[in-house]
Amino acid sequence: MGIDTIARSIHPSFAAPRAADRLIVSHSSAAVRPEAAAAMPLAELPRNVLATIAGLRQPVDAEQSDLLLRLIEIGFVPGERVRVVAHGFPGREPLAVRLGHTTFALRMAEAALIDVLPGNAP
């Protein structure tokens, strides 16, 4: 069973991978978003900037597949609003990321797997 099959069973908006290195899906349907070029990794999002999750990067190995599945299970799915509220010191790691009413600590490698659209994009 592949990661996309498992992910679709958890969240229906997760779509099959494209040829590109990012998976960009709409929250309301499985259509590919044209705004994909404006997406950036969550790891690069400045502090206190509201963003919308655009998609998840494609896993390169089994470890990343497991990590992506865990991120999906805790709510990092396309359409959700996020913001980085703090960086660790030294080295900016971990990131404190606000998702809904919950704050998560993510390593930079984890945050780099999540693509976001900065601003108030739905």
C-alpha positions in Angstrom: 0.0 0.0 0.0 1.5 3.4 -1.1 1.7 6.6 0.9 -1.0 8.3 -1.3 -3.4 5.4 -0.6 -2.9 5.7 3.1 -3.1 9.5 3.0 -6.3 9.4 1.0 -7.9 7.1 3.6 -7.0 9.7 6.2 -7.8 12.9 4.3 -9.8 12.7 1.0 -8.2 15.9 -0.5 -4.8 14.2 -0.8 -4.3 13.5 -4.5 -2.0 11.2 -6.5 1.5 12.6 -7.1 2.3 14.7 -10.1 5.6 14.6 -12.0 6.9 17.7 -10.1 8.5 17.4 -6.7 5.5 19.0 -5.0 2.0 17.7 -4.5 -0.3 20.7 -4.7 -4.0 19.9 -4.2 -7.0 22.0 -3.5 -8.8 21.5 -0.2 -12.2 21.3 -1.9 -11.2 19.0 -4.8 -8.3 17.0 -6.1 -7.5 19.7 -8.8 -3.9 20.9 -9.1 -3.6 24.6 -8.0 -2.2 27.1 -10.5 -0.6 29.0 -7.6 2.0 26.3 -7.1 4.8 28.6 -8.3 4.1 30.9 -5.3 4.4 28.1 -2.8 7.4 28.0 -0.5 8.5 25.5 2.2 7.2 26.1 5.7 10.8 26.0 6.9 11.4 29.3 5.0 8.2 31.1 6.1 9.0 34.2 8.2 7.7 34.5 11.8 4.1 35.6 12.3 3.2 35.4 8.6 -0.1 33.6 8.1 0.0 31.0 5.3 -2.2 28.3 3.9 -0.8 24.8 3.3 -0.6 24.2 -0.4 0.7 20.6 -0.4 3.3 18.2 0.7 6.6 17.2 -1.0 7.0 13.8 -2.5 8.8 11.3 -0.2 12.2 10.1 -1.4 12.4 7.1 1.0 10.4 5.0 3.4 11.4 7.2 6.4 10.1 10.3 4.7 6.8 8.5 3.8 6.3 7.7 7.4 7.0 11.2 8.4 4.6 12.6 5.8 1.9 10.3 7.1 2.4 11.5 10.6 2.2 15.1 9.5 -1.0 14.4 7.7 -2.4 12.6 10.7 -1.9 15.6 13.0 -3.5 18.0 10.6 -0.9 19.3 8.2 -3.2 19.0 5.1 -3.9 21.3 2.2 -6.1 24.2 3.0 -5.2 24.5 6.7 -3.8 27.8 7.9 -0.4 27.9 9.6 2.1 30.4 10.9 5.6 30.1 12.4 5.4 31.6 15.9 9.0 31.1 17.0 12.4 29.7 16.1 14.7 27.8 18.4 18.1 29.2 19.3 20.8 28.6 18.1 20.3 27.4 14.5 16.5 28.3 14.1 15.5 24.8 15.1 13.0 23.6 16.1 10.2 25.8 14.7 7.1 26.5 16.8 4.3 26.2 14.2 0.7 27.2 15.0 -2.0 25.1 13.2 -5.5 26.0 14.3 -5.4 26.3 18.1 -2.4 24.0 18.5 1.3 24.7 18.5 3.7 22.1 17.2 7.5 21.9 17.3 8.8 20.8 14.0 12.4 20.2 12.9 13.6 22.1 9.8 13.6 18.8 7.8 9.9 18.2 8.7 8.9 21.8 7.9 10.7 21.6 4.5 8.3 18.8 3.5 5.3 21.2 3.8 4.6 23.8 1.1 2.7 26.9 2.0 1.2 29.9 0.2 2.0 33.0 2.3 -0.7 35.5 3.0 -4.5 35.1 3.3 -4.9 32.8 0.4 -7.7 30.2 1.0 
